[in-house]
Amino acid sequence: MEKPDIWCDEDYGQVEIRIEEVLRRAGISKNRLAHLALMQRSQLNAYCKGEVQRVDLAFLARLCCALGCTAGELLRYREPQGEGDREK
């Protein structure tokens, strides 16, 4: 079976979620953040470890509200590395 004609195999870089860095700056624990953002601790841990493929925007909004930060402070874009870099 042929692969669909989409750009899945190309390296576009990645978006990192920097919850733990913002947590340290805010001076609150993961338990407190989970409570404030109305989420399970296991769900928060998955985001902290980068184990999620799709970010829930409602979840992101709750994090921003609980941490008093912007989405830009929580997310960082990393450009592609190595020979597979996309032409600009």
NORCORPE-V953101 format. One record per pair of residues at least 24 apart in sequence whose ideal C-beta (glycine too) atoms are under 6 Angstrom apart, sorted by the first residue. I is the first residue (numbers start at 1). J is the second residue. D is the distance in whole Angstrom. If there is no record, write none. Layout:
BEGIN
i->I j->J d->D
i->I j->J d->D
END
This chain:
BEGIN
i->11 j->80 d->4
i->11 j->84 d->4
i->13 j->78 d->5
i->13 j->79 d->5
i->13 j->80 d->5
i->14 j->78 d->5
i->15 j->75 d->6
i->15 j->77 d->5
i->16 j->76 d->5
i->17 j->47 d->5
i->18 j->74 d->6
i->18 j->76 d->6
i->19 j->47 d->6
i->19 j->48 d->5
i->20 j->48 d->5
i->22 j->67 d->5
i->22 j->69 d->6
i->22 j->73 d->6
i->22 j->74 d->6
i->26 j->67 d->5
i->33 j->66 d->6
i->36 j->66 d->4
i->37 j->62 d->4
i->37 j->63 d->5
i->37 j->66 d->4
END
